[in-house]
Amino acid sequence: MTGADAGETGGAGGSGPIRVLIVEDDPVAADAHVMYVGRVPGFTAVGKAHSGAEARRALDRMPVDLLLLDLHLPDVHGLQLARSLRAAGHHADVIAVTSARDLAVVREGVSLGVVQYVLKPFTFATLRDRLVRYAEFHASVGEASGQDEVDRALAALRAPGPAALPKGLSGPTLERVTRALRDTAPEGLTATGLAEAVGISRITARRYLEHLVTGGRATRSPLYGQVGRPELIYRWTS
């Protein structure tokens, strides 16, 4: 587990950035999430933990405002971790990261301080939207003057709907594309190779790959050493 200086200012009522602990067992994904958080003004990633035990130790030694918490950890389910943290007196809010789409889990998380859910795989734009909305909610401190102010504070957490993918792209296919590209690292895939791996057309594969590049989750470079115009090869990146 790595972390920033525990003395950094911030937190509820503070003027510093919102301190985020990344809890994610996949090292590549954890690094990506740290990078994403660092790109959003007003937030700082103070550390990363790859298990529930590491997360508990981090929270015991440094102040944290928000957990970006993967629900499927090697030693504990994320909601079990959140429940134990509440019992131990930790009050950091939680943005849950999961590939599951079980609404029963969503309902359970509400009582445990889960203020937002982000479905894997997600882009920087998706997480940025959730963090900006959380920052608005986080800034709503003090006593509300009435029902309208309470409603406005809660509305800041509610996105108008799922972050929209470009027209013609679907979440399930993006998940398959992401998995195929990530599992081939560091060799990478061409659009043709991805099309064969996932079972879609080359043109469609290229659209998904370019979407990942735009979101900072993949890179592209020319593949030389063949006759004619060089083909592009795409690689997963942290």
Contacts in CASP RR format, 6 or more apart in sequence:
PFRMAT RR
TARGET T0000
AUTHOR 0000-0000-0000
METHOD contacts of the structure
MODEL  1
MTGADAGETGGAGGSGPIRVLIVEDDPVAADAHVMYVGRVPGFTAVGKAH
SGAEARRALDRMPVDLLLLDLHLPDVHGLQLARSLRAAGHHADVIAVTSA
RDLAVVREGVSLGVVQYVLKPFTFATLRDRLVRYAEFHASVGEASGQDEV
DRALAALRAPGPAALPKGLSGPTLERVTRALRDTAPEGLTATGLAEAVGI
SRITARRYLEHLVTGGRATRSPLYGQVGRPELIYRWTS
1 47 0 8 1.000
1 48 0 8 1.000
1 49 0 8 1.000
1 50 0 8 1.000
1 54 0 8 1.000
1 57 0 8 1.000
1 58 0 8 1.000
2 47 0 8 1.000
2 48 0 8 1.000
3 46 0 8 1.000
3 47 0 8 1.000
3 48 0 8 1.000
3 58 0 8 1.000
3 62 0 8 1.000
4 44 0 8 1.000
4 45 0 8 1.000
4 46 0 8 1.000
4 47 0 8 1.000
4 62 0 8 1.000
6 46 0 8 1.000
6 61 0 8 1.000
6 62 0 8 1.000
6 63 0 8 1.000
7 62 0 8 1.000
7 63 0 8 1.000
8 16 0 8 1.000
8 17 0 8 1.000
8 19 0 8 1.000
8 44 0 8 1.000
8 46 0 8 1.000
9 15 0 8 1.000
9 16 0 8 1.000
10 16 0 8 1.000
10 17 0 8 1.000
10 18 0 8 1.000
10 19 0 8 1.000
10 63 0 8 1.000
10 65 0 8 1.000
11 18 0 8 1.000
11 19 0 8 1.000
11 63 0 8 1.000
11 65 0 8 1.000
11 138 0 8 1.000
12 65 0 8 1.000
12 138 0 8 1.000
12 141 0 8 1.000
13 141 0 8 1.000
16 42 0 8 1.000
17 42 0 8 1.000
17 43 0 8 1.000
17 44 0 8 1.000
18 42 0 8 1.000
18 43 0 8 1.000
18 44 0 8 1.000
18 65 0 8 1.000
18 66 0 8 1.000
18 131 0 8 1.000
18 134 0 8 1.000
18 135 0 8 1.000
18 138 0 8 1.000
19 44 0 8 1.000
19 46 0 8 1.000
19 62 0 8 1.000
19 63 0 8 1.000
19 64 0 8 1.000
19 65 0 8 1.000
19 66 0 8 1.000
20 37 0 8 1.000
20 43 0 8 1.000
20 44 0 8 1.000
20 45 0 8 1.000
20 46 0 8 1.000
20 47 0 8 1.000
20 64 0 8 1.000
20 65 0 8 1.000
20 66 0 8 1.000
20 67 0 8 1.000
20 68 0 8 1.000
21 45 0 8 1.000
21 46 0 8 1.000
21 47 0 8 1.000
21 48 0 8 1.000
21 49 0 8 1.000
21 55 0 8 1.000
21 58 0 8 1.000
21 59 0 8 1.000
21 64 0 8 1.000
21 66 0 8 1.000
21 67 0 8 1.000
21 68 0 8 1.000
21 92 0 8 1.000
22 30 0 8 1.000
22 33 0 8 1.000
22 34 0 8 1.000
22 37 0 8 1.000
22 45 0 8 1.000
22 47 0 8 1.000
22 48 0 8 1.000
22 49 0 8 1.000
22 68 0 8 1.000
23 48 0 8 1.000
23 49 0 8 1.000
23 50 0 8 1.000
23 52 0 8 1.000
23 54 0 8 1.000
23 55 0 8 1.000
23 67 0 8 1.000
23 68 0 8 1.000
23 69 0 8 1.000
23 70 0 8 1.000
23 73 0 8 1.000
23 78 0 8 1.000
23 81 0 8 1.000
24 30 0 8 1.000
24 33 0 8 1.000
24 48 0 8 1.000
24 49 0 8 1.000
24 50 0 8 1.000
24 68 0 8 1.000
24 70 0 8 1.000
24 97 0 8 1.000
25 50 0 8 1.000
25 51 0 8 1.000
25 70 0 8 1.000
25 72 0 8 1.000
25 73 0 8 1.000
25 74 0 8 1.000
26 70 0 8 1.000
27 50 0 8 1.000
28 182 0 8 1.000
28 185 0 8 1.000
28 236 0 8 1.000
28 238 0 8 1.000
29 70 0 8 1.000
29 238 0 8 1.000
30 48 0 8 1.000
30 50 0 8 1.000
31 48 0 8 1.000
31 238 0 8 1.000
32 217 0 8 1.000
32 237 0 8 1.000
32 238 0 8 1.000
33 45 0 8 1.000
33 48 0 8 1.000
33 68 0 8 1.000
33 97 0 8 1.000
33 127 0 8 1.000
34 45 0 8 1.000
34 47 0 8 1.000
34 48 0 8 1.000
35 238 0 8 1.000
36 124 0 8 1.000
36 127 0 8 1.000
36 128 0 8 1.000
37 43 0 8 1.000
37 44 0 8 1.000
37 45 0 8 1.000
37 68 0 8 1.000
37 127 0 8 1.000
37 131 0 8 1.000
38 44 0 8 1.000
38 45 0 8 1.000
39 124 0 8 1.000
39 128 0 8 1.000
40 127 0 8 1.000
40 128 0 8 1.000
40 131 0 8 1.000
40 132 0 8 1.000
42 135 0 8 1.000
43 66 0 8 1.000
43 131 0 8 1.000
43 135 0 8 1.000
46 62 0 8 1.000
46 64 0 8 1.000
47 58 0 8 1.000
49 55 0 8 1.000
49 57 0 8 1.000
49 58 0 8 1.000
50 73 0 8 1.000
50 74 0 8 1.000
51 73 0 8 1.000
51 74 0 8 1.000
51 75 0 8 1.000
51 76 0 8 1.000
52 73 0 8 1.000
52 75 0 8 1.000
52 76 0 8 1.000
52 78 0 8 1.000
52 81 0 8 1.000
53 75 0 8 1.000
55 67 0 8 1.000
55 69 0 8 1.000
55 81 0 8 1.000
55 85 0 8 1.000
56 81 0 8 1.000
56 84 0 8 1.000
56 85 0 8 1.000
56 88 0 8 1.000
58 64 0 8 1.000
59 85 0 8 1.000
59 90 0 8 1.000
59 92 0 8 1.000
64 90 0 8 1.000
64 92 0 8 1.000
65 92 0 8 1.000
65 93 0 8 1.000
65 138 0 8 1.000
66 92 0 8 1.000
66 93 0 8 1.000
66 94 0 8 1.000
66 95 0 8 1.000
66 134 0 8 1.000
66 138 0 8 1.000
67 82 0 8 1.000
67 92 0 8 1.000
67 93 0 8 1.000
67 94 0 8 1.000
67 95 0 8 1.000
68 95 0 8 1.000
68 97 0 8 1.000
68 127 0 8 1.000
69 78 0 8 1.000
69 81 0 8 1.000
69 82 0 8 1.000
69 94 0 8 1.000
69 95 0 8 1.000
69 96 0 8 1.000
69 97 0 8 1.000
70 78 0 8 1.000
70 96 0 8 1.000
70 97 0 8 1.000
70 98 0 8 1.000
71 77 0 8 1.000
71 78 0 8 1.000
71 79 0 8 1.000
71 96 0 8 1.000
71 97 0 8 1.000
71 98 0 8 1.000
71 100 0 8 1.000
71 105 0 8 1.000
72 78 0 8 1.000
72 98 0 8 1.000
72 99 0 8 1.000
72 100 0 8 1.000
73 81 0 8 1.000
76 84 0 8 1.000
78 96 0 8 1.000
79 96 0 8 1.000
79 105 0 8 1.000
79 108 0 8 1.000
79 109 0 8 1.000
79 112 0 8 1.000
79 114 0 8 1.000
82 94 0 8 1.000
82 109 0 8 1.000
82 112 0 8 1.000
82 113 0 8 1.000
82 114 0 8 1.000
83 112 0 8 1.000
85 92 0 8 1.000
86 112 0 8 1.000
86 113 0 8 1.000
93 113 0 8 1.000
93 114 0 8 1.000
93 115 0 8 1.000
93 134 0 8 1.000
93 138 0 8 1.000
94 109 0 8 1.000
94 112 0 8 1.000
94 113 0 8 1.000
94 114 0 8 1.000
94 115 0 8 1.000
95 114 0 8 1.000
95 115 0 8 1.000
95 116 0 8 1.000
95 117 0 8 1.000
95 118 0 8 1.000
95 130 0 8 1.000
95 131 0 8 1.000
95 134 0 8 1.000
96 109 0 8 1.000
96 114 0 8 1.000
96 116 0 8 1.000
96 117 0 8 1.000
96 118 0 8 1.000
97 117 0 8 1.000
97 118 0 8 1.000
97 120 0 8 1.000
97 122 0 8 1.000
98 105 0 8 1.000
98 117 0 8 1.000
98 118 0 8 1.000
98 119 0 8 1.000
98 120 0 8 1.000
99 119 0 8 1.000
99 120 0 8 1.000
99 121 0 8 1.000
99 175 0 8 1.000
101 119 0 8 1.000
106 114 0 8 1.000
106 117 0 8 1.000
115 134 0 8 1.000
115 137 0 8 1.000
115 157 0 8 1.000
116 130 0 8 1.000
116 133 0 8 1.000
116 134 0 8 1.000
116 157 0 8 1.000
118 126 0 8 1.000
118 127 0 8 1.000
118 130 0 8 1.000
119 162 0 8 1.000
120 175 0 8 1.000
121 174 0 8 1.000
121 175 0 8 1.000
121 178 0 8 1.000
121 217 0 8 1.000
122 163 0 8 1.000
123 163 0 8 1.000
123 211 0 8 1.000
123 212 0 8 1.000
123 214 0 8 1.000
123 215 0 8 1.000
123 216 0 8 1.000
123 217 0 8 1.000
124 215 0 8 1.000
124 216 0 8 1.000
124 217 0 8 1.000
125 163 0 8 1.000
125 215 0 8 1.000
126 163 0 8 1.000
129 159 0 8 1.000
129 163 0 8 1.000
130 159 0 8 1.000
133 156 0 8 1.000
133 157 0 8 1.000
133 158 0 8 1.000
133 159 0 8 1.000
134 156 0 8 1.000
134 157 0 8 1.000
136 156 0 8 1.000
137 153 0 8 1.000
137 154 0 8 1.000
137 156 0 8 1.000
137 157 0 8 1.000
140 149 0 8 1.000
140 152 0 8 1.000
140 153 0 8 1.000
140 156 0 8 1.000
144 150 0 8 1.000
144 153 0 8 1.000
165 171 0 8 1.000
165 174 0 8 1.000
165 211 0 8 1.000
166 207 0 8 1.000
166 211 0 8 1.000
168 207 0 8 1.000
169 207 0 8 1.000
169 208 0 8 1.000
169 211 0 8 1.000
173 198 0 8 1.000
173 200 0 8 1.000
173 204 0 8 1.000
173 208 0 8 1.000
174 208 0 8 1.000
174 211 0 8 1.000
176 198 0 8 1.000
177 194 0 8 1.000
177 198 0 8 1.000
177 205 0 8 1.000
177 208 0 8 1.000
177 209 0 8 1.000
177 212 0 8 1.000
178 212 0 8 1.000
178 217 0 8 1.000
178 236 0 8 1.000
180 189 0 8 1.000
180 194 0 8 1.000
180 197 0 8 1.000
180 198 0 8 1.000
181 188 0 8 1.000
181 189 0 8 1.000
181 194 0 8 1.000
181 209 0 8 1.000
181 212 0 8 1.000
181 218 0 8 1.000
181 234 0 8 1.000
181 235 0 8 1.000
181 236 0 8 1.000
182 236 0 8 1.000
184 236 0 8 1.000
185 235 0 8 1.000
185 236 0 8 1.000
186 235 0 8 1.000
187 235 0 8 1.000
188 233 0 8 1.000
188 234 0 8 1.000
188 235 0 8 1.000
188 236 0 8 1.000
189 197 0 8 1.000
189 209 0 8 1.000
189 233 0 8 1.000
189 234 0 8 1.000
190 223 0 8 1.000
190 231 0 8 1.000
190 232 0 8 1.000
190 233 0 8 1.000
190 234 0 8 1.000
191 202 0 8 1.000
191 203 0 8 1.000
191 205 0 8 1.000
191 206 0 8 1.000
191 209 0 8 1.000
191 231 0 8 1.000
191 232 0 8 1.000
191 234 0 8 1.000
192 202 0 8 1.000
192 205 0 8 1.000
192 231 0 8 1.000
193 205 0 8 1.000
194 200 0 8 1.000
194 205 0 8 1.000
194 208 0 8 1.000
194 209 0 8 1.000
194 234 0 8 1.000
195 201 0 8 1.000
195 202 0 8 1.000
195 204 0 8 1.000
195 205 0 8 1.000
198 205 0 8 1.000
200 208 0 8 1.000
209 218 0 8 1.000
209 220 0 8 1.000
209 234 0 8 1.000
210 220 0 8 1.000
212 218 0 8 1.000
212 234 0 8 1.000
213 219 0 8 1.000
213 220 0 8 1.000
213 234 0 8 1.000
216 237 0 8 1.000
217 236 0 8 1.000
217 237 0 8 1.000
218 234 0 8 1.000
218 235 0 8 1.000
218 236 0 8 1.000
218 237 0 8 1.000
219 234 0 8 1.000
219 235 0 8 1.000
219 237 0 8 1.000
220 232 0 8 1.000
220 233 0 8 1.000
220 234 0 8 1.000
220 235 0 8 1.000
221 232 0 8 1.000
221 233 0 8 1.000
221 235 0 8 1.000
222 230 0 8 1.000
222 231 0 8 1.000
222 232 0 8 1.000
222 233 0 8 1.000
223 230 0 8 1.000
223 231 0 8 1.000
223 232 0 8 1.000
223 233 0 8 1.000
224 230 0 8 1.000
END
